[in-house]
Amino acid sequence: MQRTTRSRTTDQATEAHVTSVLDSLRRTVRALRAAATTAETRLGISGAQLFALQKLADAPAPSLNALAARTLTQKSSISVVVSRLVARRLVRREPSAVDGRGIVLALTPAGRRALARAPESAQQRFILALHHLPPDDLEAFARIFARFTEALGLATTAPVMLLEDEPATHGPAQRPPRRAPALPPTPEDLT
């Protein structure tokens, strides 16, 4: 009888932990959705694009690699985001004064105006929260979350930037990506 009681107590504790983790994931996903909706509604850009703009507001990036490092992502992911921002005339690519073959990424005046209306990005909030964890907790969280993604079969899935649409392949079951309305250019944008 004691074994059955212990087993039931263990099952209840396990279910309580699973519920706690799921509730935390639900809150996180909800925050991501709210941030994505706010960025799209206010600025017509994705949350990832907002995060890149905020990182470029700190200082121009001397390369895509430098901006990838600032956004804690891969060059391929930030490249897609930057291309979309350049197309929207919120970021410009300039030849590097140091190395004529390189490029410098900088905000345009329209990019600065967009940031003036922007909310804080979800990514920045997440990064700050992670940095506030004690080092041992952060290490344990990283290890456990990696094991969790492995258990889900996601360990080899490419990590794209948070709140950026996946590149579309336009198959029959897929819709084309939504296009945000372009911000009208101002005289400063055209120079």
N, C-alpha and C positions, 0 to 999 in steps of 0.2 A: 504493500500500500504506500509506503514511504517513497519508493521509486516512482510510482505514478504521480504522486504529488510533486516531487522534484522535477519530473519531466514536464508536467503542466506549468510549473513556475518558470522553467527555462523557456518553454514555448511562448508564454506570455511576455517574458522579458525580450525575447527575440522579436516578437511582433511589435512591441513598444518601440524598439530600436529601428525596425524597418519603417514604422509609421513616422518616427521622428525624422529619419533621413528623407523619406518621400515628402514630408511637409516642408523641409528645408529646400529640397529641389523645386517643389511647387512655388515657393516664395521667390526663389531665384529666377525661375522661368517667367513668373509673373512680372518681376522687376525688369527683365530683359524685354518682354513684350511691351511694357509701358514705355520704356526708354525708346524702343524702336518706333512706336507710334508717335511719341512726342517729337522725335527728330524729324520724322517724315512729315508730320503735320506742320510744324513750325518752319522747317527749312527745306523740305522736299528732298532730303538726303537720308541715307541709311545711318544707323548708329555707328557702324564702322567708319563711314566717311566723316562723321562728326568727330570721332576719336582721332582720326588722322589730322583733321583740321586743327584740333586742340593741340596736338603734338607739334604741328608746324607753327602754331602761334608762339610757342616757346622760342623758336629760332628756326630759320630755314634749315633744311636737311641737305647735307653735301652729297647725298646719294640715296638711292632706294634702300641699300643695305643699312644705312644710318637710320632711316625712318623705320625700317623693319625692326631694328634693335630698340628704338624708342617705343614702338607699339607692342613689343614682345611677341612678334609674329614672324612669319617667313616672308622672304622677298617676293615670292610668287603671289602671296595673299595681298600684300600691300601694293604690289604693282597694279592689280585689278582695281583696287580702291582709288589709287592715285589717277589712273587713266579716267575713271568716272569723274573725279573732281576736276581734272584738267578739261574734260569735255564740257563740264558745267561752268567753266571759267572761274572756279573758286581757288584753284591752284595753278601755278605756272611753272614750267620747266625752263630753266635758264642755263646757258653754257657756264661751266665752272671757270672762274677767273684763275684758279690754281692749276687746273688740268683741263685743257681745251676739249678733251674727249669726254669728260664727265659732265653731269648735270647737277644743278642745285634745284631743289624743290622749295617753293615759297608761296605764301598766301598772296592772293590778289586782293585789291581793295574790296571786291565783292565777297571774298572769303572772310575778310575781317568783319565786314558788316553782318554776314551770316552768323559769325561767332558771337557777335554782340547780342543776338536774339536766342542764342543756343542754351539749352539746359546742360547740366553736367552730364558727361557720358557715363553709361553704365560700366564700361570697361575701366574707366578711371576710378569709379567707386569700388569696383571689385579689387583692383590692384592695391588701392589704399587699405582696404579691409584685410587683404592677405598680408600686407606688410605690417599690419598692427598685431598679427598673431605672434605669440612667442615662437622663437626659432624651432623649438622641438615640436610644437603643435603644427607649424607650417610644414616641416619635414614629414611628419606623420600623415598630414592631410594629403600632401603630394603623393606619397607612397600608396595610401589607401585609395585615393581617387584614381590613380593609374591602374591599380588592381581592379577597381570597379569597372573602368572602361574596357579592360581586358576581358572581364567576365561578360560584358555586354557584346563582345566581339568587335569593339571599336578601336582597338589599340593601333591598327594599321590605317585607319581612316585619316585622311589629311586634315590637319587642324586649320580651318579657315578662320578669318577674323570673326569675332562675335558680331552679330547683327548685320552681316553682309550676305546678300543673296548668293546662292551657289551659282557658278557659271552655268548658263542654260545650254542644253544640247538640242533643244527644240524637237524632241521626239513627239509622236502622236499623243502621248498621255501627258505631255508637259505644256504648260502655258508659257508664252514669252514673258520675260521679266517686266514688271511694272516700271514705267518711266515716270520720274518725277517731273513736274512742270519746270521748265527752265526759268531761272531768274532773269529778268530783263537786264541787259547790259547797261552800265552807266558810262558816261564819258571816260572815267578813269580806267574802266575795264578794257576799253578799246585802244588804249595807248600802249 
